[in-house]
Amino acid sequence: MSNELVALLMLGGMLVLLFTGQRVFGAIGFVAAAAAVGLYGTGGNQMPFNAAMTVLNWYPLVTLPMFIYMGYMLSESGISGDLYRMFHVWAGPLRGGLGMGTIGVMLAVSAMNGLSVAGMAIGASIALPEMLRRGYDKLMITGTIQAGSSLGILVPPSVVLVLYGIIAKQPIGQLWLAGIVPGLLLAGLFVLYIGVRCWLQPHLGPALPERERAEYSWADKLRLLRAGIMPLAIFATMMGLFFTGVTSLVESSAVGAAAATIVAAVKRRLTWKVTENTIRNTLSISCMFLWVITAALCFGAVFDGIGAKYAIQSIFLEGWGLGPWETLIMMQLSFIVLGMFLDDTAMLVIVAPLYVPLAVRLGFDPVWYGVLYTITCQIAYMTPPFGYNLFLMKAMAPNEVGLRDIYLSIIPFVFIMVIGLAIVMAFPQLSLWLPAQVYGD
């Protein structure tokens, strides 16, 4: 059996198992272990064990539970809710103001958590019912929340970029800085779309009535502004210590987790229920990440062992005769297709070892490529039929928001993200300028 056929059977078997509803780590891990034993005999059973040891020896992975804990502590203690109320009061008088404010909240939550799931949880539990009550269009609401939550994997402290840095052996600090301007660009495009669309069609996002605006004095607004700035101060402190070299990456994540806990305690919101929910959610998400990474590492080891990396390079460059930019576009399209079936962690650990060397060989900057990969993951998250955010939104949305509404709502936002991806591809300095300024490269 040729190596190419083995690679196709592994990918096909994994997708079939995923279609049957199996857990991602179970499908990937089973195919990897079966292929290892089938190809290498009884000695192949060491591959899953070696993958587990690799995960346990990855010291930077300690940052994952720290950042996840920080995000959930801010969410469970209601501090993120303060942030939404601040945007609600200050942006509410504008048409579509609550939608634009929701993007601002999602951007801030992303800067405190590094995952899309936290932003989705806050948007679905706080922003969605509030905007429904204010008469916002269902499609506008669900599209806004899904698009805004996707920013969590791009802006620092992006967990996806941490994993990319570990696998691609690129500096985490430069990757985080590289994600800032593209993240702000996408957020700005979302806000611009919501503002223009609601200005042209006011029924999609009506402004707050004059009576409700009068309920908040300037003193109330300033008080809310102060409460909303607190989470951003935590992020600024954590990132400032890291980028100035005072703390390492792991130490910075610990500072963020500790600061979130202290703020919750000072505000007298650090209850037993908040602590229990935070720890439970942190443990659940962290274990999911570790299982997926372990399974994907084993899959990647077998995949790489049969020469898949060189086969892919041969197909793109020799078999199809593609140039550098054509190859890059094909790589991004394959990410979108895989993202319909896999989460970002599994896709990254499987594909990054194959694509990153190819991107470097073609003359592309691996830090810039990491940003492109992450934006493509955002698009894949929202692309039917199996986009991760689509089903997460359905699980959290009320019954009046159907799956069809969720699918239709993401269409304009996906187009916006494709435009954003094209801009970052056409102008690499949008990603590379800030790291060069800070690190002097």
C-alpha positions in Angstrom: 0.0 0.0 0.0 1.5 3.4 -1.0 2.0 6.1 1.5 -0.3 8.4 -0.4 -3.1 5.8 0.0 -2.4 5.4 3.7 -2.6 9.2 4.1 -6.0 9.3 2.3 -7.3 6.4 4.4 -6.3 8.1 7.6 -8.0 11.4 6.6 -11.0 9.6 5.3 -11.3 7.4 8.4 -11.0 10.4 10.7 -13.8 12.3 8.8 -16.1 9.3 8.8 -15.7 8.9 12.6 -16.4 12.6 13.1 -19.5 12.3 10.9 -20.8 9.6 13.3 -20.7 12.0 16.2 -17.5 10.7 17.9 -15.5 13.1 20.1 -12.8 14.9 18.1 -9.9 13.5 20.3 -11.4 10.0 20.1 -11.7 10.0 16.3 -8.2 11.4 15.8 -6.6 9.3 18.4 -8.2 6.0 17.2 -7.2 6.5 13.6 -3.7 7.5 14.7 -3.2 4.5 17.0 -4.7 2.1 14.5 -2.5 3.4 11.7 0.6 3.3 13.9 0.1 -0.4 14.9 -0.9 -1.3 11.3 2.2 0.4 9.8 4.8 -0.4 12.4 3.5 -3.4 14.2 3.5 -3.7 18.0 6.2 -1.1 18.2 3.7 1.4 16.9 1.8 1.4 20.2 4.6 3.6 21.6 3.4 6.5 19.5 0.4 7.4 21.6 2.5 7.1 24.7 5.2 9.4 23.3 2.6 11.9 22.3 1.3 12.0 25.9 4.9 12.5 27.2 5.4 15.3 24.7 2.3 17.1 26.0 3.4 16.7 29.6 6.8 18.2 28.8 5.4 21.3 27.0 5.9 23.8 29.8 4.3 26.7 27.9 1.0 24.7 27.9 0.7 25.8 31.5 -0.5 29.1 30.2 -3.7 27.5 28.8 -5.5 26.8 32.1 -4.3 30.2 33.5 -5.8 32.2 30.6 -8.9 30.1 30.6 -9.3 30.6 34.4 -8.8 34.3 34.0 -11.6 34.6 31.4 -14.1 32.5 33.3 -13.4 34.3 36.6 -14.1 37.6 35.0 -17.2 36.2 33.4 -18.6 34.2 36.3 -18.1 37.1 38.8 -20.0 39.5 36.6 -17.1 41.8 35.8 -17.5 41.1 32.1 -21.2 42.0 32.5 -20.1 45.4 33.8 -18.1 45.8 30.6 -21.2 45.1 28.5 -23.3 47.6 30.5 -20.7 50.2 29.9 -21.0 49.7 26.1 -24.7 49.4 26.4 -25.1 52.9 28.0 -22.5 54.6 25.9 -23.3 53.1 22.5 -27.0 52.6 22.9 -28.1 55.9 21.5 -26.7 55.0 18.1 -28.6 52.9 15.5 -27.1 49.5 15.9 -25.2 50.8 18.9 -25.8 47.7 21.0 -24.5 45.6 18.2 -21.4 47.7 17.9 -21.0 47.7 21.6 -21.2 43.9 21.6 -18.3 43.8 19.2 -16.4 46.1 21.6 -17.2 43.7 24.5 -16.1 40.7 22.5 -12.8 42.4 21.7 -12.2 43.2 25.3 -13.2 39.7 26.5 -10.9 38.3 23.8 -8.1 40.3 25.3 -8.8 38.7 28.7 -9.3 35.1 27.7 -7.8 34.0 24.3 -10.7 31.7 23.4 -13.8 32.2 21.3 -16.0 30.1 23.7 -15.9 32.7 26.5 -17.0 35.6 24.2 -19.8 33.4 22.9 -20.9 32.5 26.4 -21.0 36.2 27.4 -22.7 37.3 24.2 -25.3 34.6 24.3 -26.1 35.0 28.0 -26.0 38.8 28.3 -26.0 40.5 24.9 -28.5 38.3 23.0 -31.5 38.5 25.3 -30.9 42.3 25.8 -30.8 43.0 22.1 -33.8 40.8 21.4 -35.7 42.7 24.1 -34.7 46.0 22.4 -36.2 44.9 19.0 -33.0 43.9 17.2 -33.2 41.6 14.2 -32.4 38.0 15.1 -30.0 37.6 12.2 -28.2 40.8 13.1 -27.8 39.6 16.7 -26.6 36.1 16.1 -24.2 37.1 13.4 -22.8 39.9 15.5 -22.2 37.6 18.5 -20.6 34.8 16.4 -18.3 37.2 14.5 -17.3 39.1 17.7 -16.5 35.9 19.6 -14.3 34.7 16.8 -11.9 37.5 17.6 -10.9 35.5 20.8 -8.5 33.4 18.8 -6.7 36.3 17.1 -6.0 39.1 19.6 -3.6 38.4 22.5 -3.5 36.4 24.7 -4.7 34.1 21.9 -4.5 30.5 22.9 -4.4 29.4 19.3 -1.4 31.6 18.6 0.3 30.1 21.7 -0.2 26.6 20.3 1.0 27.8 16.9 4.1 29.2 18.4 4.9 26.0 20.2 4.4 23.8 17.2 5.9 26.1 14.6 8.7 27.1 17.0 8.0 30.9 16.7 8.2 33.5 19.5 4.8 33.9 21.3 5.3 37.6 21.9 5.8 38.3 18.2 2.8 36.3 17.3 0.6 38.1 19.9 1.8 41.5 18.6 1.2 40.3 15.0 -2.4 39.6 15.8 -3.3 43.0 17.3 -3.7 45.1 14.2 -5.5 42.4 12.2 -7.8 41.8 15.2 -8.6 45.6 15.4 -9.0 45.6 11.6 -11.6 42.9 11.7 -13.4 44.4 14.7 -13.5 47.8 12.9 -14.9 46.2 9.7 -17.6 44.5 11.8 -18.5 47.8 13.5 -18.6 49.6 10.2 -20.9 47.0 8.7 -23.3 47.0 11.6 -23.4 50.9 11.7 -24.0 51.3 8.0 -26.5 48.5 7.7 -28.5 49.7 10.7 -28.4 53.3 9.5 -29.9 52.2 6.2 -32.3 49.8 7.8 -33.1 51.1 11.3 -35.5 48.3 12.1 -32.5 45.9 12.2 -30.9 47.7 15.2 -33.0 50.5 16.7 -31.4 53.1 19.0 -32.3 53.3 22.7 -35.5 55.4 23.2 -34.9 58.9 24.6 -36.7 57.9 27.9 -34.3 55.1 28.6 -31.3 57.3 27.8 -32.5 59.9 30.3 -32.4 57.3 33.1 -28.6 57.5 33.2 -27.0 60.6 34.4 -23.4 61.6 33.6 -22.3 60.4 37.0 -23.9 57.0 36.2 -22.1 56.8 32.9 -18.7 57.7 34.4 -19.3 55.1 37.1 -20.0 52.4 34.5 -16.9 53.6 32.5 -14.7 53.0 35.5 -16.2 49.6 36.1 -15.7 48.6 32.5 -12.1 49.7 32.4 -11.1 47.4 35.2 -10.9 44.2 33.0 -8.9 46.2 30.4 -6.5 47.3 33.2 -5.9 43.6 34.1 -5.0 42.8 30.5 -2.7 45.9 30.2 -0.8 44.9 33.3 -0.4 41.3 32.3 0.7 42.1 28.7 2.9 45.1 29.9 4.9 42.8 32.3 5.4 40.2 29.5 6.4 42.6 26.7 8.8 44.5 28.9 10.5 41.2 30.0 9.6 41.5 33.6 7.7 38.2 33.5 7.8 35.1 31.3 4.8 33.9 29.3 3.7 31.5 32.0 4.3 34.0 34.8 2.2 36.6 32.9 -0.7 34.1 32.6 -0.4 33.5 36.4 -0.5 37.3 37.0 -3.6 37.6 34.9 -5.3 34.7 36.7 -4.3 36.2 40.1 -5.4 39.7 39.2 -8.8 38.5 38.0 -9.3 36.7 41.3 -8.2 39.7 43.4 -10.5 42.1 41.5 -13.5 39.7 42.0 -12.6 39.5 45.7 -12.3 43.3 46.0 -15.7 43.7 44.4 -17.1 41.1 46.8 -18.1 38.7 44.1 -15.7 35.9 44.8 -18.4 33.5 46.1 -18.1 29.7 46.5 -20.4 29.3 43.4 -18.3 31.6 41.3 -15.1 29.8 42.3 -16.6 26.3 41.7 -18.0 27.3 38.3 -14.7 28.9 37.3 -12.6 25.9 38.3 -15.0 23.4 36.8 -15.1 25.2 33.4 -11.4 25.7 33.4 -10.8 22.0 34.1 -13.2 21.0 31.4 -11.8 23.2 28.6 -8.2 22.6 29.6 -8.7 18.8 29.6 -10.4 19.0 26.2 -7.4 20.9 24.8 -4.9 18.4 26.2 -6.8 15.4 24.9 -7.1 16.9 21.4 -3.4 17.9 21.4 -2.3 14.4 22.5 -4.4 12.7 19.9 -3.4 15.1 17.1 0.3 14.8 18.0 0.1 11.0 17.5 -1.8 11.5 14.2 0.8 14.0 13.1 3.7 11.7 14.0 2.3 8.9 11.8 1.3 11.3 9.1 4.8 12.8 9.0 6.4 9.4 9.3 4.9 8.3 5.9 6.3 11.4 4.2 3.1 13.4 4.0 5.0 16.6 4.4 7.1 16.0 1.3 4.1 14.6 -0.6 2.1 17.7 0.0 5.0 19.9 -1.1 5.4 17.7 -4.2 1.7 17.9 -5.1 1.5 21.7 -4.8 4.8 22.7 -6.4 5.5 19.9 -8.8 2.3 18.0 -9.5 0.1 21.1 -9.9 2.8 23.6 -10.8 1.5 26.3 -8.5 3.4 29.4 -7.7 4.0 30.7 -4.1 0.8 32.8 -3.8 -1.4 30.2 -5.5 0.0 27.6 -3.1 -0.7 29.9 -0.2 -4.3 30.3 -1.3 -4.8 26.6 -1.7 -3.4 26.1 1.8 -5.9 28.6 3.3 -8.8 27.0 1.4 -7.8 23.6 2.8 -7.8 25.1 6.3 -11.4 26.3 5.8 -12.5 22.9 4.6 -10.8 21.1 7.5 -12.3 23.7 9.9 -15.8 22.6 9.0 -15.0 19.2 10.7 -12.2 19.9 13.2 -11.6 22.4 15.9 -8.6 24.8 15.7 -6.4 22.8 18.0 -6.7 19.5 16.2 -6.4 21.2 12.8 -3.3 23.1 13.9 -1.4 20.1 15.4 -2.2 18.0 12.4 -1.6 20.5 9.5 0.9 23.0 10.9 3.9 20.6 10.8 3.1 20.0 7.1 2.3 23.6 6.0 4.7 25.8 8.0 7.8 24.3 6.5 6.2 24.8 3.0 5.3 28.4 3.8 8.9 29.1 4.9 10.3 27.3 1.8 8.1 29.6 -0.4 9.6 32.7 1.3 6.7 33.7 3.6 7.2 34.9 7.1 6.1 32.2 9.6 4.8 34.8 12.1 2.6 36.4 9.3 1.5 33.0 8.2 0.4 32.2 11.8 -1.9 35.2 11.6 -3.3 34.1 8.3 -3.9 30.6 9.7 -5.8 32.1 12.7 -8.0 34.3 10.6 -8.8 31.3 8.3 -9.7 29.4 11.5 -12.2 32.2 12.4 -13.8 31.9 8.9 -13.9 28.1 9.3 -15.6 28.5 12.7 -18.5 30.2 11.0 -18.7 28.1 7.8 -21.5 25.5 7.4 -22.2 22.7 7.7 -20.1 22.0 10.8 -18.6 25.3 11.8 -17.8 25.2 15.5 -19.4 28.6 16.4 -22.7 27.7 14.6 -23.5 24.8 16.9 -22.2 26.6 19.9 -24.5 29.5 19.1 -27.4 27.1 18.6 -26.7 25.4 22.0 -26.8 28.8 23.8 -29.5 30.6 21.9 -33.2 30.6 22.9 -35.7 28.5 21.0 -36.9 31.4 18.9 -33.5 31.5 17.2 -33.4 28.5 14.9 -30.4 26.9 13.1 -31.5 28.4 9.8 -31.4 31.9 11.4 -27.9 31.1 12.7 -26.7 29.9 9.2 -28.1 32.9 7.4 -26.8 35.4 10.0 -23.1 34.6 9.3 -23.2 35.2 5.6 -22.3 38.9 5.6 -19.8 38.5 8.4 -18.0 35.6 6.6 -17.6 37.9 3.5 -16.2 40.6 5.8 -13.7 38.2 7.2 -12.6 37.1 3.8 -12.1 40.7 2.9 -10.0 41.1 6.1 -8.0 38.0 5.3 -7.3 39.4 1.8 -6.2 42.7 3.2 -3.7 41.1 5.6 -2.4 38.8 2.8 -1.9 41.8 0.5 -0.3 43.9 3.2 1.9 41.7 5.4 3.2 44.7 7.4 -0.2 45.0 9.0 0.9 42.0 11.0 4.7 42.4 11.0 5.1 46.2 11.8 4.2 46.0 15.5 6.5 43.0 16.3 9.3 44.8 14.4 8.8 48.0 16.4 8.9 46.1 19.8 11.5 43.5 19.1 13.6 45.6 16.6 13.6 43.0 13.8 
